[in-house]
């Protein structure tokens, strides 16, 4: 009878060990999948950051062009009329 109990306990622990090993393998596989997706996401974010930096630089240059243009424009650009009023 003791041999039967020993065999049953050994079998139960063997099945438990197999289930744990299966779970470990699935966990490693899932971590690999998640890591690949996160790497792809990181690359996408880096591309977006580069695009934003490029657009920000172009916008800064555009605004600067307007500021310099306003410095050299006649008074009409500042809301004043450049035409002299004729006296009648």
MIDOSE-1310 file (N, C-alpha, C; in nm, 2 decimals, decimal comma, always signed):
residues 88
xxxx	+0,08/-0,12/+0,00/+0,00/+0,00/+0,00/+0,09/+0,13/+0,00; +0,20/+0,12/+0,07/+0,28/+0,23/+0,07/+0,34/+0,26/-0,06; +0,37/+0,16/-0,14/+0,42/+0,17/-0,27/+0,32/+0,24/-0,36; +0,19/+0,22/-0,35/+0,09/+0,28/-0,43/+0,08/+0,43/-0,39
xxxx	+0,09/+0,46/-0,26/+0,08/+0,60/-0,22/+0,21/+0,68/-0,27; +0,32/+0,61/-0,26/+0,45/+0,68/-0,31/+0,44/+0,70/-0,46; +0,38/+0,61/-0,53/+0,37/+0,62/-0,68/+0,27/+0,73/-0,71; +0,16/+0,74/-0,64/+0,06/+0,85/-0,66/+0,12/+0,99/-0,63
xxxx	+0,19/+1,00/-0,52/+0,25/+1,13/-0,48/+0,35/+1,17/-0,58; +0,44/+1,07/-0,62/+0,54/+1,10/-0,72/+0,48/+1,14/-0,85; +0,37/+1,07/-0,90/+0,30/+1,11/-1,02/+0,24/+1,24/-1,01; +0,18/+1,28/-0,90/+0,11/+1,41/-0,88/+0,22/+1,52/-0,89
xxxx	+0,33/+1,50/-0,82/+0,44/+1,60/-0,83/+0,50/+1,61/-0,97; +0,50/+1,50/-1,04/+0,56/+1,50/-1,17/+0,46/+1,58/-1,26; +0,34/+1,56/-1,25/+0,24/+1,64/-1,33/+0,25/+1,79/-1,29; +0,26/+1,82/-1,16/+0,27/+1,96/-1,11/+0,40/+2,02/-1,17
xxxx	+0,51/+1,95/-1,17/+0,64/+2,00/-1,23/+0,62/+2,02/-1,38; +0,55/+1,94/-1,45/+0,53/+1,96/-1,60/+0,44/+2,08/-1,62; +0,34/+2,10/-1,54/+0,26/+2,22/-1,55/+0,34/+2,35/-1,52; +0,42/+2,34/-1,42/+0,50/+2,46/-1,39/+0,60/+2,49/-1,51
xxxx	+0,66/+2,39/-1,56/+0,75/+2,41/-1,67/+0,68/+2,46/-1,80; +0,56/+2,41/-1,82/+0,48/+2,46/-1,93/+0,45/+2,61/-1,91; +0,41/+2,65/-1,79/+0,38/+2,79/-1,76/+0,51/+2,88/-1,78; +0,62/+2,83/-1,74/+0,75/+2,90/-1,75/+0,78/+2,93/-1,90
xxxx	+0,76/+2,82/-1,98/+0,79/+2,84/-2,12/+0,70/+2,94/-2,19; +0,57/+2,93/-2,15/+0,47/+3,03/-2,21/+0,50/+3,17/-2,16; +0,54/+3,18/-2,04/+0,58/+3,31/-1,98/+0,70/+3,37/-2,06; +0,80/+3,29/-2,08/+0,92/+3,34/-2,16/+0,88/+3,38/-2,30
xxxx	+0,79/+3,30/-2,36/+0,75/+3,33/-2,50/+0,67/+3,46/-2,50; +0,58/+3,48/-2,41/+0,50/+3,60/-2,40/+0,58/+3,72/-2,37; +0,68/+3,71/-2,29/+0,77/+3,82/-2,26/+0,85/+3,86/-2,39; +0,89/+3,76/-2,47/+0,95/+3,79/-2,60/+0,86/+3,86/-2,69
xxxx	+0,74/+3,82/-2,70/+0,64/+3,89/-2,79/+0,62/+4,04/-2,74; +0,60/+4,06/-2,61/+0,58/+4,19/-2,56/+0,71/+4,28/-2,58; +0,83/+4,22/-2,56/+0,95/+4,29/-2,59/+0,96/+4,34/-2,73; +0,93/+4,26/-2,83/+0,93/+4,29/-2,97/+0,83/+4,41/-2,99
xxxx	+0,71/+4,40/-2,94/+0,62/+4,51/-2,96/+0,66/+4,64/-2,90; +0,72/+4,63/-2,78/+0,77/+4,75/-2,71/+0,88/+4,81/-2,79; +0,97/+4,73/-2,85/+1,08/+4,78/-2,93/+1,03/+4,85/-3,05; +0,93/+4,79/-3,12/+0,86/+4,86/-3,23/+0,80/+4,99/-3,19
xxxx	+0,74/+4,99/-3,08/+0,67/+5,11/-3,03/+0,78/+5,22/-3,00; +0,89/+5,18/-2,94/+1,00/+5,28/-2,91/+1,05/+5,34/-3,04; +1,07/+5,25/-3,15/+1,12/+5,30/-3,27/+1,02/+5,40/-3,34; +0,89/+5,37/-3,32/+0,79/+5,47/-3,37/+0,79/+5,60/-3,30
xxxx	+0,81/+5,59/-3,17/+0,81/+5,72/-3,09/+0,94/+5,80/-3,13; +1,05/+5,73/-3,15/+1,17/+5,80/-3,19/+1,15/+5,87/-3,32; +1,08/+5,81/-3,42/+1,05/+5,87/-3,55/+0,96/+5,99/-3,53; +0,86/+5,98/-3,44/+0,77/+6,09/-3,41/+0,85/+6,21/-3,35
xxxx	+0,94/+6,18/-3,26/+1,02/+6,28/-3,19/+1,11/+6,35/-3,30; +1,17/+6,28/-3,39/+1,25/+6,34/-3,49/+1,16/+6,43/-3,58; +1,04/+6,38/-3,62/+0,95/+6,46/-3,70/+0,91/+6,59/-3,63; +0,88/+6,58/-3,50/+0,84/+6,70/-3,42/+0,96/+6,80/-3,41
xxxx	+1,08/+6,75/-3,39/+1,19/+6,84/-3,39/+1,21/+6,91/-3,52; +1,20/+6,84/-3,63/+1,21/+6,90/-3,76/+1,11/+7,01/-3,78; +0,98/+6,98/-3,75/+0,87/+7,07/-3,77/+0,89/+7,19/-3,68; +0,94/+7,17/-3,56/+0,96/+7,28/-3,46/+1,07/+7,37/-3,52
xxxx	+1,17/+7,32/-3,57/+1,28/+7,40/-3,63/+1,23/+7,48/-3,75; +1,15/+7,42/-3,83/+1,10/+7,49/-3,95/+1,00/+7,60/-3,90; +0,92/+7,57/-3,80/+0,83/+7,67/-3,75/+0,90/+7,79/-3,69; +1,01/+7,76/-3,61/+1,09/+7,87/-3,55/+1,15/+7,96/-3,66
xxxx	+1,20/+7,89/-3,77/+1,25/+7,97/-3,88/+1,15/+8,06/-3,95; +1,03/+8,00/-3,96/+0,92/+8,08/-4,03/+0,88/+8,20/-3,94; +0,87/+8,18/-3,81/+0,83/+8,29/-3,72/+0,94/+8,39/-3,72; +1,07/+8,35/-3,72/+1,18/+8,44/-3,73/+1,18/+8,52/-3,86
xxxx	+1,14/+8,46/-3,97/+1,13/+8,53/-4,10/+1,03/+8,64/-4,09; +0,92/+8,61/-4,02/+0,81/+8,71/-4,01/+0,86/+8,83/-3,92; +0,93/+8,80/-3,81/+0,98/+8,90/-3,73/+1,08/+8,99/-3,80; +1,17/+8,94/-3,88/+1,26/+9,02/-3,96/+1,19/+9,10/-4,06
xxxx	+1,09/+9,04/-4,12/+1,01/+9,11/-4,23/+0,94/+9,23/-4,17; +0,89/+9,22/-4,05/+0,82/+9,33/-3,99/+0,91/+9,44/-3,95; +1,04/+9,41/-3,93/+1,13/+9,52/-3,89/+1,16/+9,61/-4,01; +1,16/+9,55/-4,13/+1,20/+9,62/-4,25/+1,08/+9,67/-4,33
xxxx	+0,95/+9,64/-4,29/+0,84/+9,69/-4,36/+0,81/+9,83/-4,33; +0,74/+9,90/-4,42/+0,70/+10,04/-4,39/+0,59/+10,04/-4,29; +0,56/+10,16/-4,25/+0,46/+10,18/-4,14/+0,33/+10,11/-4,16; +0,29/+10,09/-4,29/+0,16/+10,03/-4,32/+0,15/+9,88/-4,27
xxxx	+0,26/+9,82/-4,25/+0,26/+9,68/-4,20/+0,23/+9,68/-4,05; +0,25/+9,80/-3,99/+0,22/+9,80/-3,84/+0,08/+9,86/-3,81; +0,00/+9,87/-3,92/-0,13/+9,91/-3,90/-0,15/+10,06/-3,93; -0,05/+10,13/-3,96/-0,06/+10,27/-4,00/-0,07/+10,29/-4,15
xxxx	-0,13/+10,39/-4,19/-0,15/+10,41/-4,33/-0,02/+10,48/-4,38; +0,03/+10,43/-4,49/+0,16/+10,50/-4,55/+0,12/+10,61/-4,64; -0,01/+10,62/-4,68/-0,05/+10,73/-4,77/-0,07/+10,85/-4,69; -0,02/+10,96/-4,74/-0,04/+11,09/-4,67/-0,17/+11,14/-4,71
xxxx	-0,24/+11,20/-4,61/-0,37/+11,25/-4,64/-0,35/+11,39/-4,71; -0,42/+11,41/-4,81/-0,40/+11,53/-4,88/-0,49/+11,64/-4,82; -0,44/+11,76/-4,81/-0,52/+11,87/-4,75/-0,59/+11,94/-4,87; -0,72/+11,96/-4,85/-0,80/+12,03/-4,95/-0,84/+12,16/-4,91
